[in-house]
Amino acid sequence: MKVVGVTFIRNAICYDYPVVESLRALLPLCDEVIVAVGASDDETRALIAGIDPSKIRILDTVWDDSLREGGQVLAIETDKALAAVPADADWVFYLQGDEVLHEADYPAIRAALHRWLPDGRVDGLLFDYRHFYGSYDYLGAARRWYRHEIRVVRAGCGIYSYRDAQGFRKPGNQKLTVRAVDAHIYHYGWVKDPSAMQGKQETFNRYWHDDAWTAANVAKAVEFDYSGIDALTRFPGTHPAVMAERIRRRNWSFDHDLTHNRIPVKDRLKALAERWFGLRLGYKNYRLLR
């Protein structure tokens, strides 16, 4: 069984991406990892090149900054990495630059990769998510945080990145048929130095919106204000071992009074429906086999 990892990254240092940690956690599960490195304003390429040259293959790319709708450029960059996957690969393991695997989940992931490879119905594997916000102590609690995403897809089937690179599709715009894995993706996209987070907000919103929208909706500031959040919960578990040094050198503080959580009424009603009737409400970008 051959597993190839893929990801894309640009300006990782400017925007404080934990991409080194992401790749180091992914490498033990992969025979090779392809990293599409966009032309950057910092030393991102050198950063990636210094991780593990024996297993990481860099694909130099140039982002099309004229694309300003729906995060389309992110899917295009993902597809560049997917196109470089060798023909003898069985699985493709996709992570974004702020997503990290926990070593405690390796056995479950490996078992799923082996178990479902012979089953031609299975196009990919579905992971649970933990979204950290503000600090490494809090998780997003509102329903707007996506709970599951596909992060492993079958190689050689023409599967491509969908919309803003959060999901995938098969030829004919078909949803993937997937199996759930008892493993989590640790998402640290909302845990950054506040100045780096502010810079990311000002830059990345341009991949979804025009300048007028960005000027009207993204506050101009030196640092991002983490206080404007609806609901969080404390994280009781452990972080991936690769994150230890990053967590240790955190140089900002954030605290949240959980009694001030504001859960929208529609979120409460959906949660009750799921609890009482076993309904799974909300958009699903996949078909789940049970």
ChimeraX commands (.cxc) that place a marker at each C-alpha (Angstrom):
marker #1 position 0.00,0.00,0.00 radius 0.5
marker #1 position 1.40,3.37,-1.04 radius 0.5
marker #1 position 0.19,6.56,0.64 radius 0.5
marker #1 position 1.14,9.95,-0.75 radius 0.5
marker #1 position 0.53,13.14,1.19 radius 0.5
marker #1 position -0.35,16.42,-0.49 radius 0.5
marker #1 position -0.69,19.99,0.71 radius 0.5
marker #1 position -0.22,23.55,-0.49 radius 0.5
marker #1 position 1.27,26.55,1.29 radius 0.5
marker #1 position 2.29,30.16,0.71 radius 0.5
marker #1 position 3.70,32.78,3.08 radius 0.5
marker #1 position 3.77,30.31,5.95 radius 0.5
marker #1 position 6.12,32.44,8.04 radius 0.5
marker #1 position 4.29,35.74,7.47 radius 0.5
marker #1 position 1.00,34.23,8.60 radius 0.5
marker #1 position 2.36,31.91,11.29 radius 0.5
marker #1 position 1.17,28.63,9.80 radius 0.5
marker #1 position 2.05,25.46,11.74 radius 0.5
marker #1 position 2.95,23.81,8.43 radius 0.5
marker #1 position 6.20,22.33,9.75 radius 0.5
marker #1 position 4.27,20.62,12.54 radius 0.5
marker #1 position 1.59,19.55,10.06 radius 0.5
marker #1 position 4.11,17.89,7.77 radius 0.5
marker #1 position 6.07,16.26,10.56 radius 0.5
marker #1 position 2.88,14.67,11.86 radius 0.5
marker #1 position 1.87,13.52,8.37 radius 0.5
marker #1 position 5.21,12.04,7.29 radius 0.5
marker #1 position 5.04,8.83,9.40 radius 0.5
marker #1 position 1.88,7.81,7.52 radius 0.5
marker #1 position 3.16,8.53,4.02 radius 0.5
marker #1 position 5.71,7.17,1.59 radius 0.5
marker #1 position 6.07,10.63,0.07 radius 0.5
marker #1 position 4.57,14.08,0.62 radius 0.5
marker #1 position 4.08,16.57,-2.21 radius 0.5
marker #1 position 4.02,20.22,-1.13 radius 0.5
marker #1 position 2.83,22.83,-3.62 radius 0.5
marker #1 position 4.77,25.88,-2.45 radius 0.5
marker #1 position 3.45,29.12,-3.86 radius 0.5
marker #1 position 5.86,31.95,-4.63 radius 0.5
marker #1 position 6.05,33.72,-1.26 radius 0.5
marker #1 position 7.10,36.98,0.36 radius 0.5
marker #1 position 9.08,35.10,3.00 radius 0.5
marker #1 position 11.32,32.02,3.27 radius 0.5
marker #1 position 8.52,29.47,3.06 radius 0.5
marker #1 position 10.28,27.37,0.42 radius 0.5
marker #1 position 13.45,27.07,2.48 radius 0.5
marker #1 position 11.35,26.22,5.53 radius 0.5
marker #1 position 9.69,23.31,3.72 radius 0.5
marker #1 position 12.93,22.17,2.09 radius 0.5
marker #1 position 14.57,21.80,5.48 radius 0.5
marker #1 position 12.05,19.38,6.98 radius 0.5
marker #1 position 12.77,16.00,5.34 radius 0.5
marker #1 position 14.25,16.15,1.82 radius 0.5
marker #1 position 14.16,12.36,1.54 radius 0.5
marker #1 position 10.35,12.23,1.67 radius 0.5
marker #1 position 9.12,15.73,0.79 radius 0.5
marker #1 position 8.87,16.77,-2.86 radius 0.5
marker #1 position 8.40,20.48,-3.48 radius 0.5
marker #1 position 6.24,21.62,-6.38 radius 0.5
marker #1 position 6.90,25.30,-7.10 radius 0.5
marker #1 position 3.74,27.17,-8.06 radius 0.5
marker #1 position 2.45,30.69,-8.67 radius 0.5
marker #1 position -0.95,31.66,-7.29 radius 0.5
marker #1 position -3.42,33.47,-9.51 radius 0.5
marker #1 position -4.21,36.48,-7.32 radius 0.5
marker #1 position -6.84,37.67,-9.79 radius 0.5
marker #1 position -9.20,34.93,-8.60 radius 0.5
marker #1 position -11.42,36.68,-6.04 radius 0.5
marker #1 position -14.43,34.42,-5.66 radius 0.5
marker #1 position -15.21,31.46,-3.43 radius 0.5
marker #1 position -11.63,30.62,-2.49 radius 0.5
marker #1 position -11.20,29.07,-5.93 radius 0.5
marker #1 position -7.45,29.63,-5.98 radius 0.5
marker #1 position -7.07,27.26,-3.02 radius 0.5
marker #1 position -8.72,24.43,-4.94 radius 0.5
marker #1 position -6.52,25.14,-7.96 radius 0.5
marker #1 position -3.39,24.91,-5.82 radius 0.5
marker #1 position -4.65,21.66,-4.28 radius 0.5
marker #1 position -5.28,20.22,-7.74 radius 0.5
marker #1 position -1.70,21.05,-8.76 radius 0.5
marker #1 position -0.46,18.85,-5.92 radius 0.5
marker #1 position -2.99,16.11,-6.74 radius 0.5
marker #1 position -1.83,16.09,-10.37 radius 0.5
marker #1 position 1.72,15.33,-9.20 radius 0.5
marker #1 position 0.74,12.17,-7.30 radius 0.5
marker #1 position 2.50,9.16,-8.89 radius 0.5
marker #1 position 0.45,6.57,-10.72 radius 0.5
marker #1 position 1.35,3.78,-8.29 radius 0.5
marker #1 position -0.19,5.52,-5.25 radius 0.5
marker #1 position -3.16,3.88,-3.53 radius 0.5
marker #1 position -4.28,6.66,-1.18 radius 0.5
marker #1 position -3.76,10.42,-1.11 radius 0.5
marker #1 position -3.63,12.04,2.35 radius 0.5
marker #1 position -4.52,15.72,2.17 radius 0.5
marker #1 position -3.89,18.26,4.91 radius 0.5
marker #1 position -3.99,22.03,4.87 radius 0.5
marker #1 position -1.16,24.04,6.36 radius 0.5
marker #1 position -2.92,24.63,9.67 radius 0.5
marker #1 position -4.13,21.06,10.20 radius 0.5
marker #1 position -2.21,18.58,12.37 radius 0.5
marker #1 position -2.63,14.88,13.14 radius 0.5
marker #1 position -2.27,13.46,16.65 radius 0.5
marker #1 position 0.12,10.54,16.97 radius 0.5
marker #1 position -2.43,8.75,19.18 radius 0.5
marker #1 position -4.63,8.40,16.08 radius 0.5
marker #1 position -2.00,6.72,13.90 radius 0.5
marker #1 position -3.15,3.13,14.65 radius 0.5
marker #1 position -6.78,3.92,13.75 radius 0.5
marker #1 position -5.73,5.73,10.58 radius 0.5
marker #1 position -3.42,2.94,9.44 radius 0.5
marker #1 position -6.09,0.35,10.17 radius 0.5
marker #1 position -8.65,2.27,8.09 radius 0.5
marker #1 position -6.24,2.70,5.18 radius 0.5
marker #1 position -5.64,-1.06,5.06 radius 0.5
marker #1 position -9.22,-2.09,5.77 radius 0.5
marker #1 position -10.93,0.00,3.12 radius 0.5
marker #1 position -8.38,-0.18,0.31 radius 0.5
marker #1 position -9.89,-3.38,-1.21 radius 0.5
marker #1 position -13.43,-1.93,-1.04 radius 0.5
marker #1 position -13.95,-0.15,-4.35 radius 0.5
marker #1 position -17.03,1.63,-3.03 radius 0.5
marker #1 position -14.88,3.72,-0.69 radius 0.5
marker #1 position -13.62,6.88,-2.35 radius 0.5
marker #1 position -12.17,8.41,0.80 radius 0.5
marker #1 position -11.96,8.61,4.57 radius 0.5
marker #1 position -13.80,11.09,6.77 radius 0.5
marker #1 position -12.19,12.67,9.84 radius 0.5
marker #1 position -13.59,14.46,12.87 radius 0.5
marker #1 position -12.38,17.97,13.62 radius 0.5
marker #1 position -11.20,19.94,16.62 radius 0.5
marker #1 position -11.14,23.66,15.88 radius 0.5
marker #1 position -9.00,25.67,18.28 radius 0.5
marker #1 position -9.68,29.36,18.75 radius 0.5
marker #1 position -7.73,32.17,20.39 radius 0.5
marker #1 position -5.42,29.86,22.30 radius 0.5
marker #1 position -4.60,26.18,22.59 radius 0.5
marker #1 position -7.07,25.85,25.47 radius 0.5
marker #1 position -10.36,26.53,23.67 radius 0.5
marker #1 position -12.42,24.85,20.96 radius 0.5
marker #1 position -15.09,26.44,18.81 radius 0.5
marker #1 position -18.49,25.29,20.09 radius 0.5
marker #1 position -20.99,26.75,17.61 radius 0.5
marker #1 position -22.31,24.75,14.68 radius 0.5
marker #1 position -20.65,26.99,12.12 radius 0.5
marker #1 position -17.43,25.07,12.76 radius 0.5
marker #1 position -17.44,22.12,10.36 radius 0.5
marker #1 position -17.42,18.84,12.24 radius 0.5
marker #1 position -16.17,16.44,9.57 radius 0.5
marker #1 position -14.16,16.60,6.36 radius 0.5
marker #1 position -12.60,14.17,3.88 radius 0.5
marker #1 position -8.84,14.09,4.26 radius 0.5
marker #1 position -7.92,10.83,2.52 radius 0.5
marker #1 position -9.00,10.08,-1.06 radius 0.5
marker #1 position -8.44,7.13,-3.33 radius 0.5
marker #1 position -5.68,7.77,-5.87 radius 0.5
marker #1 position -6.10,7.42,-9.61 radius 0.5
marker #1 position -9.85,8.06,-9.73 radius 0.5
marker #1 position -9.90,11.59,-11.08 radius 0.5
marker #1 position -10.88,13.04,-7.72 radius 0.5
marker #1 position -10.43,16.81,-7.60 radius 0.5
marker #1 position -10.61,19.63,-5.08 radius 0.5
marker #1 position -14.02,21.26,-4.69 radius 0.5
marker #1 position -14.94,24.92,-4.22 radius 0.5
marker #1 position -12.50,26.41,-1.66 radius 0.5
marker #1 position -10.48,23.20,-1.18 radius 0.5
marker #1 position -12.43,22.04,1.87 radius 0.5
marker #1 position -13.85,19.01,0.08 radius 0.5
marker #1 position -13.57,16.84,-3.01 radius 0.5
marker #1 position -15.60,15.63,-5.97 radius 0.5
marker #1 position -15.45,12.78,-8.47 radius 0.5
marker #1 position -15.81,13.30,-12.23 radius 0.5
marker #1 position -19.34,14.36,-13.05 radius 0.5
marker #1 position -19.47,16.56,-9.94 radius 0.5
marker #1 position -20.33,13.54,-7.79 radius 0.5
marker #1 position -19.95,13.49,-4.03 radius 0.5
marker #1 position -17.44,10.99,-2.67 radius 0.5
marker #1 position -18.59,7.87,-0.86 radius 0.5
marker #1 position -16.61,7.65,2.37 radius 0.5
marker #1 position -16.00,5.72,5.55 radius 0.5
marker #1 position -15.54,7.46,8.87 radius 0.5
marker #1 position -12.24,7.11,10.73 radius 0.5
marker #1 position -12.01,7.27,14.51 radius 0.5
marker #1 position -9.43,10.06,14.32 radius 0.5
marker #1 position -9.30,13.85,14.55 radius 0.5
marker #1 position -7.82,16.69,12.58 radius 0.5
marker #1 position -6.50,19.36,14.95 radius 0.5
marker #1 position -7.23,22.66,13.23 radius 0.5
marker #1 position -5.11,25.59,14.43 radius 0.5
marker #1 position -6.11,28.15,11.82 radius 0.5
marker #1 position -7.58,30.44,14.47 radius 0.5
marker #1 position -4.67,30.19,16.90 radius 0.5
marker #1 position -1.94,32.56,15.78 radius 0.5
marker #1 position 0.00,35.55,16.97 radius 0.5
marker #1 position -2.67,38.31,16.78 radius 0.5
marker #1 position -0.63,40.38,14.31 radius 0.5
marker #1 position -0.18,37.39,11.99 radius 0.5
marker #1 position -3.89,36.59,12.28 radius 0.5
marker #1 position -4.80,40.15,11.32 radius 0.5
marker #1 position -2.55,39.96,8.29 radius 0.5
marker #1 position -4.09,36.67,7.25 radius 0.5
marker #1 position -7.61,38.08,7.56 radius 0.5
marker #1 position -6.78,41.06,5.37 radius 0.5
marker #1 position -5.10,38.89,2.73 radius 0.5
marker #1 position -7.19,35.73,2.61 radius 0.5
marker #1 position -10.58,37.41,2.45 radius 0.5
marker #1 position -9.46,38.69,-0.95 radius 0.5
marker #1 position -9.71,35.15,-2.26 radius 0.5
marker #1 position -13.43,35.19,-1.51 radius 0.5
marker #1 position -14.43,38.84,-1.95 radius 0.5
marker #1 position -13.63,42.00,-3.88 radius 0.5
marker #1 position -11.84,45.02,-2.44 radius 0.5
marker #1 position -15.07,46.84,-1.57 radius 0.5
marker #1 position -16.34,43.94,0.55 radius 0.5
marker #1 position -12.98,43.48,2.25 radius 0.5
marker #1 position -12.71,47.18,3.09 radius 0.5
marker #1 position -16.21,47.18,4.56 radius 0.5
marker #1 position -16.02,43.91,6.50 radius 0.5
marker #1 position -12.42,43.37,7.60 radius 0.5
marker #1 position -11.43,45.77,10.36 radius 0.5
marker #1 position -8.15,47.59,9.90 radius 0.5
marker #1 position -5.99,46.92,12.93 radius 0.5
marker #1 position -2.48,46.03,14.01 radius 0.5
marker #1 position -3.68,42.91,15.82 radius 0.5
marker #1 position -6.69,40.64,15.48 radius 0.5
marker #1 position -9.30,40.90,18.24 radius 0.5
marker #1 position -10.12,37.36,19.38 radius 0.5
marker #1 position -12.85,38.51,21.78 radius 0.5
marker #1 position -15.59,38.61,19.15 radius 0.5
marker #1 position -16.53,34.94,19.38 radius 0.5
marker #1 position -19.93,33.43,20.07 radius 0.5
marker #1 position -19.21,30.20,21.93 radius 0.5
marker #1 position -16.20,28.18,23.05 radius 0.5
marker #1 position -15.54,25.19,25.23 radius 0.5
marker #1 position -12.38,24.23,27.09 radius 0.5
marker #1 position -10.21,21.57,25.50 radius 0.5
marker #1 position -9.56,18.80,28.04 radius 0.5
marker #1 position -7.18,16.67,26.00 radius 0.5
marker #1 position -3.60,16.66,24.78 radius 0.5
marker #1 position -2.15,18.26,21.68 radius 0.5
marker #1 position -0.06,16.44,19.08 radius 0.5
marker #1 position 3.52,16.02,20.28 radius 0.5
marker #1 position 4.83,17.99,17.29 radius 0.5
marker #1 position 2.99,21.06,18.63 radius 0.5
marker #1 position 4.79,21.16,21.99 radius 0.5
marker #1 position 7.45,23.73,21.05 radius 0.5
marker #1 position 4.98,25.99,19.24 radius 0.5
marker #1 position 2.67,25.95,22.24 radius 0.5
marker #1 position 5.56,26.64,24.59 radius 0.5
marker #1 position 6.68,29.75,22.73 radius 0.5
marker #1 position 3.21,31.33,22.43 radius 0.5
marker #1 position 3.65,35.03,23.23 radius 0.5
marker #1 position 0.07,36.25,23.60 radius 0.5
marker #1 position -2.72,35.56,26.06 radius 0.5
marker #1 position -6.41,34.88,25.50 radius 0.5
marker #1 position -9.09,33.91,27.97 radius 0.5
marker #1 position -12.81,33.42,27.51 radius 0.5
marker #1 position -15.59,33.39,30.09 radius 0.5
marker #1 position -17.64,30.32,29.15 radius 0.5
marker #1 position -20.68,31.76,30.94 radius 0.5
marker #1 position -20.77,34.41,28.21 radius 0.5
marker #1 position -21.25,31.88,25.41 radius 0.5
marker #1 position -23.93,32.90,22.93 radius 0.5
marker #1 position -25.41,29.89,21.14 radius 0.5
marker #1 position -27.83,30.93,18.37 radius 0.5
marker #1 position -31.38,29.63,18.77 radius 0.5
marker #1 position -31.23,27.74,15.46 radius 0.5
marker #1 position -28.09,25.94,16.69 radius 0.5
marker #1 position -29.85,24.92,19.89 radius 0.5
marker #1 position -32.84,23.59,17.97 radius 0.5
marker #1 position -30.63,21.58,15.64 radius 0.5
marker #1 position -28.73,20.13,18.59 radius 0.5
marker #1 position -31.99,19.07,20.24 radius 0.5
marker #1 position -33.23,17.45,17.02 radius 0.5
marker #1 position -30.02,15.46,16.76 radius 0.5
marker #1 position -30.18,14.40,20.40 radius 0.5
marker #1 position -33.86,13.45,20.44 radius 0.5
marker #1 position -34.40,12.01,16.97 radius 0.5
marker #1 position -30.92,11.00,15.90 radius 0.5
marker #1 position -31.03,13.39,12.96 radius 0.5
marker #1 position -27.79,14.65,11.44 radius 0.5
marker #1 position -28.69,18.09,10.16 radius 0.5
marker #1 position -26.62,20.34,7.95 radius 0.5
marker #1 position -24.84,20.24,4.60 radius 0.5
marker #1 position -22.71,17.18,3.90 radius 0.5
marker #1 position -20.17,17.19,1.11 radius 0.5
marker #1 position -20.02,13.38,0.98 radius 0.5
marker #1 position -22.01,10.16,1.17 radius 0.5
marker #1 position -21.23,8.21,4.33 radius 0.5
marker #1 position -21.20,4.41,4.31 radius 0.5
marker #1 position -22.22,2.84,7.61 radius 0.5
marker link #1:1,2 radius 0.2
marker link #1:2,3 radius 0.2
marker link #1:3,4 radius 0.2
marker link #1:4,5 radius 0.2
marker link #1:5,6 radius 0.2
marker link #1:6,7 radius 0.2
marker link #1:7,8 radius 0.2
marker link #1:8,9 radius 0.2
marker link #1:9,10 radius 0.2
marker link #1:10,11 radius 0.2
marker link #1:11,12 radius 0.2
marker link #1:12,13 radius 0.2
marker link #1:13,14 radius 0.2
marker link #1:14,15 radius 0.2
marker link #1:15,16 radius 0.2
marker link #1:16,17 radius 0.2
marker link #1:17,18 radius 0.2
marker link #1:18,19 radius 0.2
marker link #1:19,20 radius 0.2
marker link #1:20,21 radius 0.2
marker link #1:21,22 radius 0.2
marker link #1:22,23 radius 0.2
marker link #1:23,24 radius 0.2
marker link #1:24,25 radius 0.2
marker link #1:25,26 radius 0.2
marker link #1:26,27 radius 0.2
marker link #1:27,28 radius 0.2
marker link #1:28,29 radius 0.2
marker link #1:29,30 radius 0.2
marker link #1:30,31 radius 0.2
marker link #1:31,32 radius 0.2
marker link #1:32,33 radius 0.2
marker link #1:33,34 radius 0.2
marker link #1:34,35 radius 0.2
marker link #1:35,36 radius 0.2
marker link #1:36,37 radius 0.2
marker link #1:37,38 radius 0.2
marker link #1:38,39 radius 0.2
marker link #1:39,40 radius 0.2
marker link #1:40,41 radius 0.2
marker link #1:41,42 radius 0.2
marker link #1:42,43 radius 0.2
marker link #1:43,44 radius 0.2
marker link #1:44,45 radius 0.2
marker link #1:45,46 radius 0.2
marker link #1:46,47 radius 0.2
marker link #1:47,48 radius 0.2
marker link #1:48,49 radius 0.2
marker link #1:49,50 radius 0.2
marker link #1:50,51 radius 0.2
marker link #1:51,52 radius 0.2
marker link #1:52,53 radius 0.2
marker link #1:53,54 radius 0.2
marker link #1:54,55 radius 0.2
marker link #1:55,56 radius 0.2
marker link #1:56,57 radius 0.2
marker link #1:57,58 radius 0.2
marker link #1:58,59 radius 0.2
marker link #1:59,60 radius 0.2
marker link #1:60,61 radius 0.2
marker link #1:61,62 radius 0.2
marker link #1:62,63 radius 0.2
marker link #1:63,64 radius 0.2
marker link #1:64,65 radius 0.2
marker link #1:65,66 radius 0.2
marker link #1:66,67 radius 0.2
marker link #1:67,68 radius 0.2
marker link #1:68,69 radius 0.2
marker link #1:69,70 radius 0.2
marker link #1:70,71 radius 0.2
marker link #1:71,72 radius 0.2
marker link #1:72,73 radius 0.2
marker link #1:73,74 radius 0.2
marker link #1:74,75 radius 0.2
marker link #1:75,76 radius 0.2
marker link #1:76,77 radius 0.2
marker link #1:77,78 radius 0.2
marker link #1:78,79 radius 0.2
marker link #1:79,80 radius 0.2
marker link #1:80,81 radius 0.2
marker link #1:81,82 radius 0.2
marker link #1:82,83 radius 0.2
marker link #1:83,84 radius 0.2
marker link #1:84,85 radius 0.2
marker link #1:85,86 radius 0.2
marker link #1:86,87 radius 0.2
marker link #1:87,88 radius 0.2
marker link #1:88,89 radius 0.2
marker link #1:89,90 radius 0.2
marker link #1:90,91 radius 0.2
marker link #1:91,92 radius 0.2
marker link #1:92,93 radius 0.2
marker link #1:93,94 radius 0.2
marker link #1:94,95 radius 0.2
marker link #1:95,96 radius 0.2
marker link #1:96,97 radius 0.2
marker link #1:97,98 radius 0.2
marker link #1:98,99 radius 0.2
marker link #1:99,100 radius 0.2
marker link #1:100,101 radius 0.2
marker link #1:101,102 radius 0.2
marker link #1:102,103 radius 0.2
marker link #1:103,104 radius 0.2
marker link #1:104,105 radius 0.2
marker link #1:105,106 radius 0.2
marker link #1:106,107 radius 0.2
marker link #1:107,108 radius 0.2
marker link #1:108,109 radius 0.2
marker link #1:109,110 radius 0.2
marker link #1:110,111 radius 0.2
marker link #1:111,112 radius 0.2
marker link #1:112,113 radius 0.2
marker link #1:113,114 radius 0.2
marker link #1:114,115 radius 0.2
marker link #1:115,116 radius 0.2
marker link #1:116,117 radius 0.2
marker link #1:117,118 radius 0.2
marker link #1:118,119 radius 0.2
marker link #1:119,120 radius 0.2
marker link #1:120,121 radius 0.2
marker link #1:121,122 radius 0.2
marker link #1:122,123 radius 0.2
marker link #1:123,124 radius 0.2
marker link #1:124,125 radius 0.2
marker link #1:125,126 radius 0.2
marker link #1:126,127 radius 0.2
marker link #1:127,128 radius 0.2
marker link #1:128,129 radius 0.2
marker link #1:129,130 radius 0.2
marker link #1:130,131 radius 0.2
marker link #1:131,132 radius 0.2
marker link #1:132,133 radius 0.2
marker link #1:133,134 radius 0.2
marker link #1:134,135 radius 0.2
marker link #1:135,136 radius 0.2
marker link #1:136,137 radius 0.2
marker link #1:137,138 radius 0.2
marker link #1:138,139 radius 0.2
marker link #1:139,140 radius 0.2
marker link #1:140,141 radius 0.2
marker link #1:141,142 radius 0.2
marker link #1:142,143 radius 0.2
marker link #1:143,144 radius 0.2
marker link #1:144,145 radius 0.2
marker link #1:145,146 radius 0.2
marker link #1:146,147 radius 0.2
marker link #1:147,148 radius 0.2
marker link #1:148,149 radius 0.2
marker link #1:149,150 radius 0.2
marker link #1:150,151 radius 0.2
marker link #1:151,152 radius 0.2
marker link #1:152,153 radius 0.2
marker link #1:153,154 radius 0.2
marker link #1:154,155 radius 0.2
marker link #1:155,156 radius 0.2
marker link #1:156,157 radius 0.2
marker link #1:157,158 radius 0.2
marker link #1:158,159 radius 0.2
marker link #1:159,160 radius 0.2
marker link #1:160,161 radius 0.2
marker link #1:161,162 radius 0.2
marker link #1:162,163 radius 0.2
marker link #1:163,164 radius 0.2
marker link #1:164,165 radius 0.2
marker link #1:165,166 radius 0.2
marker link #1:166,167 radius 0.2
marker link #1:167,168 radius 0.2
marker link #1:168,169 radius 0.2
marker link #1:169,170 radius 0.2
marker link #1:170,171 radius 0.2
marker link #1:171,172 radius 0.2
marker link #1:172,173 radius 0.2
marker link #1:173,174 radius 0.2
marker link #1:174,175 radius 0.2
marker link #1:175,176 radius 0.2
marker link #1:176,177 radius 0.2
marker link #1:177,178 radius 0.2
marker link #1:178,179 radius 0.2
marker link #1:179,180 radius 0.2
marker link #1:180,181 radius 0.2
marker link #1:181,182 radius 0.2
marker link #1:182,183 radius 0.2
marker link #1:183,184 radius 0.2
marker link #1:184,185 radius 0.2
marker link #1:185,186 radius 0.2
marker link #1:186,187 radius 0.2
marker link #1:187,188 radius 0.2
marker link #1:188,189 radius 0.2
marker link #1:189,190 radius 0.2
marker link #1:190,191 radius 0.2
marker link #1:191,192 radius 0.2
marker link #1:192,193 radius 0.2
marker link #1:193,194 radius 0.2
marker link #1:194,195 radius 0.2
marker link #1:195,196 radius 0.2
marker link #1:196,197 radius 0.2
marker link #1:197,198 radius 0.2
marker link #1:198,199 radius 0.2
marker link #1:199,200 radius 0.2
marker link #1:200,201 radius 0.2
marker link #1:201,202 radius 0.2
marker link #1:202,203 radius 0.2
marker link #1:203,204 radius 0.2
marker link #1:204,205 radius 0.2
marker link #1:205,206 radius 0.2
marker link #1:206,207 radius 0.2
marker link #1:207,208 radius 0.2
marker link #1:208,209 radius 0.2
marker link #1:209,210 radius 0.2
marker link #1:210,211 radius 0.2
marker link #1:211,212 radius 0.2
marker link #1:212,213 radius 0.2
marker link #1:213,214 radius 0.2
marker link #1:214,215 radius 0.2
marker link #1:215,216 radius 0.2
marker link #1:216,217 radius 0.2
marker link #1:217,218 radius 0.2
marker link #1:218,219 radius 0.2
marker link #1:219,220 radius 0.2
marker link #1:220,221 radius 0.2
marker link #1:221,222 radius 0.2
marker link #1:222,223 radius 0.2
marker link #1:223,224 radius 0.2
marker link #1:224,225 radius 0.2
marker link #1:225,226 radius 0.2
marker link #1:226,227 radius 0.2
marker link #1:227,228 radius 0.2
marker link #1:228,229 radius 0.2
marker link #1:229,230 radius 0.2
marker link #1:230,231 radius 0.2
marker link #1:231,232 radius 0.2
marker link #1:232,233 radius 0.2
marker link #1:233,234 radius 0.2
marker link #1:234,235 radius 0.2
marker link #1:235,236 radius 0.2
marker link #1:236,237 radius 0.2
marker link #1:237,238 radius 0.2
marker link #1:238,239 radius 0.2
marker link #1:239,240 radius 0.2
marker link #1:240,241 radius 0.2
marker link #1:241,242 radius 0.2
marker link #1:242,243 radius 0.2
marker link #1:243,244 radius 0.2
marker link #1:244,245 radius 0.2
marker link #1:245,246 radius 0.2
marker link #1:246,247 radius 0.2
marker link #1:247,248 radius 0.2
marker link #1:248,249 radius 0.2
marker link #1:249,250 radius 0.2
marker link #1:250,251 radius 0.2
marker link #1:251,252 radius 0.2
marker link #1:252,253 radius 0.2
marker link #1:253,254 radius 0.2
marker link #1:254,255 radius 0.2
marker link #1:255,256 radius 0.2
marker link #1:256,257 radius 0.2
marker link #1:257,258 radius 0.2
marker link #1:258,259 radius 0.2
marker link #1:259,260 radius 0.2
marker link #1:260,261 radius 0.2
marker link #1:261,262 radius 0.2
marker link #1:262,263 radius 0.2
marker link #1:263,264 radius 0.2
marker link #1:264,265 radius 0.2
marker link #1:265,266 radius 0.2
marker link #1:266,267 radius 0.2
marker link #1:267,268 radius 0.2
marker link #1:268,269 radius 0.2
marker link #1:269,270 radius 0.2
marker link #1:270,271 radius 0.2
marker link #1:271,272 radius 0.2
marker link #1:272,273 radius 0.2
marker link #1:273,274 radius 0.2
marker link #1:274,275 radius 0.2
marker link #1:275,276 radius 0.2
marker link #1:276,277 radius 0.2
marker link #1:277,278 radius 0.2
marker link #1:278,279 radius 0.2
marker link #1:279,280 radius 0.2
marker link #1:280,281 radius 0.2
marker link #1:281,282 radius 0.2
marker link #1:282,283 radius 0.2
marker link #1:283,284 radius 0.2
marker link #1:284,285 radius 0.2
marker link #1:285,286 radius 0.2
marker link #1:286,287 radius 0.2
marker link #1:287,288 radius 0.2
marker link #1:288,289 radius 0.2
marker link #1:289,290 radius 0.2
view
